[in-house]
């Protein structure tokens, strides 16, 4: 699970999701404050588990991220 700062640092080092993405590749970022984010992340994890397996590190990381998003204070609907 990443944070804004860790993802920025990884991107600068060519690592992580943003660091590996092509400069013109579409990306979609969900923030912890977004009320719908945990639901979307859990659905992604369910789909990924079908091909990667339930115990795959990416699936586990996504589910942990969804839990952290639910604990995030001041959650709200998207602007």
N, CA, C and O atoms as a Tinker XYZ file with bonds, in Angstrom:
   316  protein
     1  N      0.862000   -1.172000    0.000000    73     2
     2  CA     0.000000    0.000000    0.000000    64     1     3
     3  C      0.901000    1.226000    0.000000    63     2     4     5
     4  O      1.857000    1.316000    0.771000    81     3
     5  N      0.582000    2.150000   -0.865000    73     3     6
     6  CA     1.399000    3.343000   -0.967000    64     5     7
     7  C      0.727000    4.560000   -0.362000    63     6     8     9
     8  O     -0.482000    4.595000   -0.137000    81     7
     9  N      1.545000    5.534000   -0.115000    73     7    10
    10  CA     1.073000    6.861000    0.270000    64     9    11
    11  C      1.498000    7.814000   -0.834000    63    10    12    13
    12  O      2.276000    7.444000   -1.715000    81    11
    13  N      1.004000    9.006000   -0.791000    73    11    14
    14  CA     1.375000    9.989000   -1.808000    64    13    15
    15  C      2.892000   10.115000   -1.889000    63    14    16    17
    16  O      3.468000   10.033000   -2.973000    81    15
    17  N      3.538000   10.315000   -0.739000    73    15    18
    18  CA     4.977000   10.534000   -0.740000    64    17    19
    19  C      5.744000    9.308000   -1.214000    63    18    20    21
    20  O      6.693000    9.434000   -1.988000    81    19
    21  N      5.344000    8.119000   -0.756000    73    19    22
    22  CA     6.074000    6.914000   -1.180000    64    21    23
    23  C      5.917000    6.676000   -2.676000    63    22    24    25
    24  O      6.865000    6.253000   -3.338000    81    23
    25  N      4.740000    6.940000   -3.212000    73    23    26
    26  CA     4.534000    6.755000   -4.657000    64    25    27
    27  C      5.323000    7.779000   -5.465000    63    26    28    29
    28  O      5.860000    7.454000   -6.523000    81    27
    29  N      5.395000    9.009000   -4.974000    73    27    30
    30  CA     6.209000   10.019000   -5.667000    64    29    31
    31  C      7.686000    9.628000   -5.667000    63    30    32    33
    32  O      8.366000    9.731000   -6.688000    81    31
    33  N      8.171000    9.177000   -4.512000    73    31    34
    34  CA     9.569000    8.752000   -4.422000    64    33    35
    35  C      9.839000    7.574000   -5.346000    63    34    36    37
    36  O     10.843000    7.562000   -6.059000    81    35
    37  N      8.955000    6.589000   -5.339000    73    35    38
    38  CA     9.124000    5.430000   -6.216000    64    37    39
    39  C      9.103000    5.844000   -7.687000    63    38    40    41
    40  O      9.906000    5.359000   -8.484000    81    39
    41  N      8.190000    6.735000   -8.044000    73    39    42
    42  CA     8.087000    7.173000   -9.437000    64    41    43
    43  C      9.387000    7.826000   -9.901000    63    42    44    45
    44  O      9.840000    7.602000  -11.023000    81    43
    45  N      9.975000    8.630000   -9.031000    73    43    46
    46  CA    11.243000    9.279000   -9.387000    64    45    47
    47  C     12.360000    8.268000   -9.591000    63    46    48    49
    48  O     13.294000    8.510000  -10.356000    81    47
    49  N     12.260000    7.125000   -8.900000    73    47    50
    50  CA    13.256000    6.068000   -9.032000    64    49    51
    51  C     12.891000    5.049000  -10.111000    63    50    52    53
    52  O     13.599000    4.060000  -10.296000    81    51
    53  N     11.771000    5.291000  -10.835000    73    51    54
    54  CA    11.331000    4.363000  -11.873000    64    53    55
    55  C     10.705000    3.096000  -11.317000    63    54    56    57
    56  O     10.661000    2.071000  -11.998000    81    55
    57  N     10.222000    3.162000  -10.087000    73    55    58
    58  CA     9.632000    1.994000   -9.424000    64    57    59
    59  C      8.147000    2.239000   -9.177000    63    58    60    61
    60  O      7.646000    3.352000   -9.340000    81    59
    61  N      7.465000    1.185000   -8.787000    73    59    62
    62  CA     6.056000    1.302000   -8.443000    64    61    63
    63  C      5.182000    1.527000   -9.664000    63    62    64    65
    64  O      5.660000    1.576000  -10.798000    81    63
    65  N      3.909000    1.659000   -9.406000    73    63    66
    66  CA     2.915000    1.797000  -10.470000    64    65    67
    67  C      3.211000    3.005000  -11.365000    63    66    68    69
    68  O      3.254000    2.870000  -12.588000    81    67
    69  N      3.409000    4.152000  -10.779000    73    67    70
    70  CA     3.650000    5.357000  -11.581000    64    69    71
    71  C      5.023000    5.351000  -12.232000    63    70    72    73
    72  O      5.184000    5.841000  -13.350000    81    71
    73  N      6.003000    4.805000  -11.545000    73    71    74
    74  CA     7.347000    4.748000  -12.104000    64    73    75
    75  C      7.449000    3.825000  -13.299000    63    74    76    77
    76  O      8.261000    4.050000  -14.196000    81    75
    77  N      6.621000    2.776000  -13.317000    73    75    78
    78  CA     6.636000    1.813000  -14.424000    64    77    79
    79  C      5.744000    2.240000  -15.585000    63    78    80    81
    80  O      5.891000    1.726000  -16.694000    81    79
    81  N      4.829000    3.166000  -15.350000    73    79    82
    82  CA     3.880000    3.585000  -16.383000    64    81    83
    83  C      4.585000    4.422000  -17.451000    63    82    84    85
    84  O      5.485000    5.212000  -17.164000    81    83
    85  N      4.148000    4.221000  -18.675000    73    83    86
    86  CA     4.662000    5.048000  -19.772000    64    85    87
    87  C      4.199000    6.490000  -19.555000    63    86    88    89
    88  O      3.147000    6.714000  -18.956000    81    87
    89  N      4.968000    7.465000  -20.033000    73    87    90
    90  CA     4.600000    8.864000  -19.806000    64    89    91
    91  C      3.188000    9.225000  -20.275000    63    90    92    93
    92  O      2.544000   10.094000  -19.687000    81    91
    93  N      2.708000    8.568000  -21.323000    73    91    94
    94  CA     1.380000    8.897000  -21.840000    64    93    95
    95  C      0.337000    7.819000  -21.508000    63    94    96    97
    96  O     -0.755000    7.814000  -22.077000    81    95
    97  N      0.674000    6.917000  -20.595000    73    95    98
    98  CA    -0.251000    5.833000  -20.222000    64    97    99
    99  C     -1.342000    6.358000  -19.284000    63    98   100   101
   100  O     -1.035000    7.062000  -18.322000    81    99
   101  N     -2.594000    6.032000  -19.545000    73    99   102
   102  CA    -3.669000    6.454000  -18.643000    64   101   103
   103  C     -3.539000    5.775000  -17.277000    63   102   104   105
   104  O     -3.222000    4.588000  -17.198000    81   103
   105  N     -3.779000    6.517000  -16.226000    73   103   106
   106  CA    -3.794000    5.989000  -14.860000    64   105   107
   107  C     -5.028000    6.537000  -14.151000    63   106   108   109
   108  O     -5.603000    7.543000  -14.568000    81   107
   109  N     -5.420000    5.871000  -13.089000    73   107   110
   110  CA    -6.575000    6.303000  -12.302000    64   109   111
   111  C     -6.183000    6.191000  -10.844000    63   110   112   113
   112  O     -5.796000    5.114000  -10.391000    81   111
   113  N     -6.276000    7.285000  -10.095000    73   111   114
   114  CA    -5.845000    7.315000   -8.701000    64   113   115
   115  C     -7.061000    7.492000   -7.803000    63   114   116   117
   116  O     -7.893000    8.372000   -8.027000    81   115
   117  N     -7.151000    6.649000   -6.789000    73   115   118
   118  CA    -8.196000    6.765000   -5.776000    64   117   119
   119  C     -7.558000    7.250000   -4.488000    63   118   120   121
   120  O     -6.515000    6.746000   -4.073000    81   119
   121  N     -8.184000    8.223000   -3.864000    73   119   122
   122  CA    -7.672000    8.776000   -2.616000    64   121   123
   123  C     -8.391000    8.172000   -1.423000    63   122   124   125
   124  O     -9.537000    7.735000   -1.531000    81   123
   125  N     -7.709000    8.151000   -0.287000    73   123   126
   126  CA    -8.286000    7.613000    0.936000    64   125   127
   127  C     -9.540000    8.345000    1.377000    63   126   128   129
   128  O    -10.401000    7.751000    2.026000    81   127
   129  N     -9.659000    9.590000    1.049000    73   127   130
   130  CA   -10.832000   10.365000    1.468000    64   129   131
   131  C    -12.080000   10.049000    0.645000    63   130   132   133
   132  O    -13.192000   10.377000    1.056000    81   131
   133  N    -11.903000    9.417000   -0.508000    73   131   134
   134  CA   -13.035000    9.128000   -1.394000    64   133   135
   135  C    -13.900000    8.026000   -0.789000    63   134   136   137
   136  O    -13.429000    6.907000   -0.583000    81   135
   137  N    -15.141000    8.333000   -0.509000    73   135   138
   138  CA   -16.064000    7.394000    0.119000    64   137   139
   139  C    -16.179000    6.090000   -0.665000    63   138   140   141
   140  O    -16.357000    5.029000   -0.066000    81   139
   141  N    -16.083000    6.149000   -1.980000    73   139   142
   142  CA   -16.261000    4.972000   -2.831000    64   141   143
   143  C    -14.977000    4.171000   -3.041000    63   142   144   145
   144  O    -15.033000    3.052000   -3.549000    81   143
   145  N    -13.845000    4.707000   -2.668000    73   143   146
   146  CA   -12.561000    4.074000   -2.964000    64   145   147
   147  C    -12.424000    2.661000   -2.393000    63   146   148   149
   148  O    -12.017000    1.765000   -3.133000    81   147
   149  N    -12.742000    2.413000   -1.123000    73   147   150
   150  CA   -12.569000    1.045000   -0.615000    64   149   151
   151  C    -13.386000    0.014000   -1.395000    63   150   152   153
   152  O    -12.917000   -1.098000   -1.636000    81   151
   153  N    -14.583000    0.375000   -1.780000    73   151   154
   154  CA   -15.426000   -0.528000   -2.570000    64   153   155
   155  C    -14.748000   -0.857000   -3.894000    63   154   156   157
   156  O    -14.684000   -2.021000   -4.289000    81   155
   157  N    -14.243000    0.164000   -4.581000    73   155   158
   158  CA   -13.601000   -0.038000   -5.880000    64   157   159
   159  C    -12.335000   -0.889000   -5.740000    63   158   160   161
   160  O    -12.072000   -1.755000   -6.574000    81   159
   161  N    -11.567000   -0.646000   -4.705000    73   159   162
   162  CA   -10.331000   -1.409000   -4.498000    64   161   163
   163  C    -10.663000   -2.870000   -4.185000    63   162   164   165
   164  O     -9.993000   -3.777000   -4.680000    81   163
   165  N    -11.686000   -3.100000   -3.372000    73   163   166
   166  CA   -12.083000   -4.479000   -3.069000    64   165   167
   167  C    -12.557000   -5.218000   -4.322000    63   166   168   169
   168  O    -12.237000   -6.392000   -4.506000    81   167
   169  N    -13.314000   -4.542000   -5.181000    73   167   170
   170  CA   -13.755000   -5.191000   -6.424000    64   169   171
   171  C    -12.553000   -5.527000   -7.300000    63   170   172   173
   172  O    -12.511000   -6.589000   -7.919000    81   171
   173  N    -11.576000   -4.625000   -7.353000    73   171   174
   174  CA   -10.359000   -4.911000   -8.110000    64   173   175
   175  C     -9.656000   -6.139000   -7.536000    63   174   176   177
   176  O     -9.217000   -7.012000   -8.284000    81   175
   177  N     -9.550000   -6.204000   -6.214000    73   175   178
   178  CA    -8.890000   -7.339000   -5.561000    64   177   179
   179  C     -9.616000   -8.645000   -5.871000    63   178   180   181
   180  O     -8.974000   -9.669000   -6.105000    81   179
   181  N    -10.943000   -8.618000   -5.874000    73   179   182
   182  CA   -11.714000   -9.823000   -6.209000    64   181   183
   183  C    -11.417000  -10.280000   -7.638000    63   182   184   185
   184  O    -11.230000  -11.472000   -7.883000    81   183
   185  N    -11.375000   -9.348000   -8.568000    73   183   186
   186  CA   -11.078000   -9.690000   -9.958000    64   185   187
   187  C     -9.646000  -10.197000  -10.099000    63   186   188   189
   188  O     -9.396000  -11.167000  -10.815000    81   187
   189  N     -8.718000   -9.550000   -9.426000    73   187   190
   190  CA    -7.315000   -9.962000   -9.509000    64   189   191
   191  C     -7.110000  -11.342000   -8.895000    63   190   192   193
   192  O     -6.291000  -12.120000   -9.383000    81   191
   193  N     -7.843000  -11.651000   -7.834000    73   191   194
   194  CA    -7.703000  -12.946000   -7.176000    64   193   195
   195  C     -8.091000  -14.103000   -8.092000    63   194   196   197
   196  O     -7.592000  -15.218000   -7.934000    81   195
   197  N     -8.973000  -13.841000   -9.043000    73   195   198
   198  CA    -9.378000  -14.891000   -9.981000    64   197   199
   199  C     -8.183000  -15.354000  -10.822000    63   198   200   201
   200  O     -8.027000  -16.546000  -11.085000    81   199
   201  N     -7.353000  -14.414000  -11.236000    73   199   202
   202  CA    -6.219000  -14.776000  -12.087000    64   201   203
   203  C     -4.919000  -14.955000  -11.309000    63   202   204   205
   204  O     -4.084000  -15.781000  -11.679000    81   203
   205  N     -4.742000  -14.191000  -10.235000    73   203   206
   206  CA    -3.484000  -14.246000   -9.484000    64   205   207
   207  C     -3.524000  -15.206000   -8.305000    63   206   208   209
   208  O     -2.490000  -15.722000   -7.882000    81   207
   209  N     -4.716000  -15.442000   -7.777000    73   207   210
   210  CA    -4.876000  -16.265000   -6.580000    64   209   211
   211  C     -5.121000  -15.404000   -5.354000    63   210   212   213
   212  O     -4.632000  -14.279000   -5.253000    81   211
   213  N     -5.892000  -15.961000   -4.422000    73   211   214
   214  CA    -6.274000  -15.203000   -3.215000    64   213   215
   215  C     -5.078000  -14.722000   -2.403000    63   214   216   217
   216  O     -5.117000  -13.627000   -1.841000    81   215
   217  N     -4.037000  -15.503000   -2.331000    73   215   218
   218  CA    -2.897000  -15.147000   -1.492000    64   217   219
   219  C     -1.827000  -14.334000   -2.189000    63   218   220   221
   220  O     -0.766000  -14.095000   -1.613000    81   219
   221  N     -2.079000  -13.904000   -3.411000    73   219   222
   222  CA    -1.071000  -13.126000   -4.144000    64   221   223
   223  C     -0.790000  -11.816000   -3.405000    63   222   224   225
   224  O     -1.719000  -11.179000   -2.909000    81   223
   225  N      0.484000  -11.407000   -3.327000    73   223   226
   226  CA     0.828000  -10.174000   -2.603000    64   225   227
   227  C      0.066000   -8.932000   -3.077000    63   226   228   229
   228  O     -0.277000   -8.079000   -2.258000    81   227
   229  N     -0.202000   -8.814000   -4.372000    73   227   230
   230  CA    -0.941000   -7.642000   -4.868000    64   229   231
   231  C     -2.386000   -7.652000   -4.372000    63   230   232   233
   232  O     -2.943000   -6.598000   -4.065000    81   231
   233  N     -2.988000   -8.821000   -4.295000    73   231   234
   234  CA    -4.358000   -8.938000   -3.788000    64   233   235
   235  C     -4.382000   -8.580000   -2.303000    63   234   236   237
   236  O     -5.244000   -7.825000   -1.854000    81   235
   237  N     -3.444000   -9.120000   -1.558000    73   235   238
   238  CA    -3.348000   -8.818000   -0.124000    64   237   239
   239  C     -3.122000   -7.331000    0.108000    63   238   240   241
   240  O     -3.755000   -6.729000    0.975000    81   239
   241  N     -2.213000   -6.739000   -0.671000    73   239   242
   242  CA    -1.920000   -5.313000   -0.543000    64   241   243
   243  C     -3.159000   -4.466000   -0.837000    63   242   244   245
   244  O     -3.425000   -3.483000   -0.145000    81   243
   245  N     -3.906000   -4.848000   -1.857000    73   243   246
   246  CA    -5.118000   -4.098000   -2.206000    64   245   247
   247  C     -6.145000   -4.161000   -1.080000    63   246   248   249
   248  O     -6.769000   -3.152000   -0.753000    81   247
   249  N     -6.322000   -5.326000   -0.491000    73   247   250
   250  CA    -7.294000   -5.455000    0.599000    64   249   251
   251  C     -6.848000   -4.664000    1.828000    63   250   252   253
   252  O     -7.677000   -4.067000    2.514000    81   251
   253  N     -5.560000   -4.656000    2.103000    73   251   254
   254  CA    -5.041000   -3.842000    3.209000    64   253   255
   255  C     -5.255000   -2.360000    2.931000    63   254   256   257
   256  O     -5.575000   -1.592000    3.838000    81   255
   257  N     -5.079000   -1.966000    1.690000    73   255   258
   258  CA    -5.292000   -0.574000    1.298000    64   257   259
   259  C     -6.758000   -0.188000    1.491000    63   258   260   261
   260  O     -7.052000    0.898000    1.991000    81   259
   261  N     -7.674000   -1.068000    1.099000    73   259   262
   262  CA    -9.103000   -0.789000    1.267000    64   261   263
   263  C     -9.439000   -0.594000    2.745000    63   262   264   265
   264  O    -10.222000    0.290000    3.093000    81   263
   265  N     -8.849000   -1.414000    3.613000    73   263   266
   266  CA    -9.085000   -1.256000    5.049000    64   265   267
   267  C     -8.543000    0.075000    5.552000    63   266   268   269
   268  O     -9.197000    0.756000    6.340000    81   267
   269  N     -7.353000    0.445000    5.099000    73   267   270
   270  CA    -6.765000    1.724000    5.509000    64   269   271
   271  C     -7.610000    2.888000    5.016000    63   270   272   273
   272  O     -7.762000    3.886000    5.719000    81   271
   273  N     -8.157000    2.767000    3.815000    73   271   274
   274  CA    -9.017000    3.823000    3.273000    64   273   275
   275  C    -10.273000    3.980000    4.134000    63   274   276   277
   276  O    -10.731000    5.099000    4.366000    81   275
   277  N    -10.822000    2.876000    4.600000    73   275   278
   278  CA   -12.018000    2.946000    5.448000    64   277   279
   279  C    -11.730000    3.617000    6.784000    63   278   280   281
   280  O    -12.618000    4.224000    7.384000    81   279
   281  N    -10.498000    3.510000    7.245000    73   279   282
   282  CA   -10.113000    4.144000    8.517000    64   281   283
   283  C     -9.728000    5.609000    8.350000    63   282   284   285
   284  O     -9.576000    6.333000    9.333000    81   283
   285  N     -9.571000    6.044000    7.090000    73   283   286
   286  CA    -9.123000    7.415000    6.848000    64   285   287
   287  C    -10.168000    8.403000    7.383000    63   286   288   289
   288  O    -11.358000    8.253000    7.105000    81   287
   289  N     -9.725000    9.423000    8.157000    73   287   290
   290  CA   -10.691000   10.400000    8.676000    64   289   291
   291  C    -11.207000   11.325000    7.552000    63   290   292   293
   292  O    -10.570000   11.485000    6.511000    81   291
   293  N    -12.343000   11.904000    7.795000    73   291   294
   294  CA   -12.907000   12.903000    6.876000    64   293   295
   295  C    -13.183000   12.348000    5.478000    63   294   296   297
   296  O    -12.915000   13.018000    4.481000    81   295
   297  N    -13.708000   11.146000    5.405000    73   295   298
   298  CA   -14.070000   10.602000    4.103000    64   297   299
   299  C    -15.268000   11.373000    3.571000    63   298   300   301
   300  O    -16.117000   11.841000    4.329000    81   299
   301  N    -15.315000   11.494000    2.243000    73   299   302
   302  CA   -16.396000   12.283000    1.637000    64   301   303
   303  C    -16.670000   11.800000    0.231000    63   302   304   305
   304  O    -15.922000   10.997000   -0.327000    81   303
   305  N    -17.749000   12.299000   -0.330000    73   303   306
   306  CA   -18.061000   12.016000   -1.724000    64   305   307
   307  C    -17.079000   12.775000   -2.607000    63   306   308   309
   308  O    -16.566000   13.816000   -2.196000    81   307
   309  N    -16.804000   12.277000   -3.815000    73   307   310
   310  CA   -15.856000   12.967000   -4.688000    64   309   311
   311  C    -16.365000   14.370000   -5.061000    63   310   312   313
   312  O    -17.566000   14.624000   -5.146000    81   311
   313  N    -15.404000   15.251000   -5.276000    73   311   314
   314  CA   -15.725000   16.630000   -5.682000    64   313   315
   315  C    -16.211000   16.665000   -7.113000    63   314   316
   316  O    -16.528000   17.735000   -7.631000    81   315
